[in-house]
Amino acid sequence: MATSSFNKDFTLNTKKAVESFERIMSTPKKSIKIDRSLVSPEKERRGEQKLEQMLSR
């Protein structure tokens, strides 16, 4: 995906929009815990190998 699709400009035109944006930015995000037991060492190594192949191209 082109990075230009993420380069968006936005303007907060009203006080209500500014307050809403401040509320969104000040709310802490919930962290997501990853259950590492779902991936076997074999699958993890295979994934690492695939990643190395893709990055070496």
KATA-V329560 format. One line per field, one symbol per residue. ss: DSSP state (H for helix, E for strand, C for the rest). psi: psi as a letter, one per 20 degrees, with the letter a starting at -180 (. if undefined). burial: b if it has 24 or more other ideal C-beta (glycine too) atoms within 12 Angstrom, else e. Layout:
# KATA-V329560
ss: ???
psi: ???
burial: ???
This chain:
# KATA-V329560
ss: CCHHHHCCCCCCCCHHHHHHHHHHHHCCCCCCCCCHHHCCHHHHHHHHHHHHHHHHC
psi: pqhhiinppqpohrhgggggghgghipqqpqpppoiiipqhghgghhgggggghhi.
burial: eeeeeeeeeeeeeeeeeeeeeeeeeeeeeeeeeeeeeeeeeeeeeeeeeeeeeeeee
